[in-house]
Amino acid sequence: MNKARRPISTVFTFISIIAVIVVLIFVNQNKQKKEENVKTREKMTEIEQMLALDLDSDYPKTPREVAKLHGDMTRLLYSGIYDGQIKQLALKIRELCDEEFLERNPEEQYLTDLYTDISLWKEFGRHIELSLVVHEDKEEFYEKDGRSYATAFVSFTIQEKAKTSELRRYIMRKDDQGRWKILGWEYITED
């Protein structure tokens, strides 16, 4: 009789161990999915916030704020957002740009170039992790031909095989409504 109970208790112990392992695997997978969903929601929330900005009534007041917003939007474009959001965000970025810039970069060509560039970044596994407004001491404000101009700097941290950084200097001009609009930018080496 003892011999008959031993196989049953062994089988019960074995089944219990397997059940515990299955439960642990299930809990671990759910935890990973929740963490991934939280990251996606955070990114979605940031993108949704950017897309919901009403730049007609709440336009950034300083060149630094314009550069920061443009840098944040650029970071989102190059950090793996959904294709449907790329166009919406790209059009929102254009609201920060000067009329002269927009004329030199027609919407259709701008979008084509942007999609091509983002596609290449994805192909090489590149994305922008961080954008920061930097070098406040190097910013300039000046007048030329009766118009006000300013510069601001944004540093981008790019992840590929290793982390690198790029520094972008924005050139802005005040429009007729007193808003700083981006005329263009250039990549520069840090001194």
Residue, then its C-alpha position, 0 to 999 in steps of 0.5 A: m500500500n505504501k508503494a502505491r501512494r509513493p507514485i501518486s505523491t511523486v506524480f502530484t509533486f511533479i505536476s505541482i512543480i510544472a504548474v508553478i513553472v507555468v504560472l511563473i512564466f505566465v506572470n513574467q510574460n505579463k509583466q514584460k507586456k505591461e512594461e512594453n505597453v507602458k513605454t508605448r503609452e508614454k511615447m503615444t502620450e507624448i506624440e498625442q500631446m505634440l499633435a494636440l498643440d495649438l500653435d496658433s494660440d500657444y506658440p513658444k515665446t522664445p527661440r530656445e522654446v522653439a528649438k526645444l519643441h522642434g528638437d523634441m518633435t524631431r526626436l519623436l520622428y526618429s525614434g520609431i513612431y508609427d507611419g500614420q503619425i509621421k505625416q501628422l507630426a511632420l506637418k506640425i513641425r512645419e508650423l514652426c518654420d518661416e515662410e521662406f523655409l516653407e517655400r524652399n521646401p514644398e510640403e510634398q517634397y519635404l514629406t518624401d525626403l523625410y520618409t526616405d530619411i526615416s526609412l534609412w535610419k530604421e534600416f541602420g537601426r538608428h534612432i534619436e534617444l534624447s534632444l536637449v537645448v544647449h549652449e545658452d551662452k552662444e545664442e545670438f540675437y541680431e538685426k538685419d535689414g530691419r528684421s530680428y534674428a536669433t540662434a539656438f542650439v540643440s544637441f541630439t543623442i543618437q543610438e546606433k551601434a554606439k551612442t553619438s551626438e550631433l549639435r544643430r544650430y537653429i537660425m530663426r527670424k521673427d515674423d510679422q506676429g512676433r513669433w520666432k520661426i525657423l529659417g533653417w539649421e546647420y550641423i556643427t562640431e562642438d568646440 
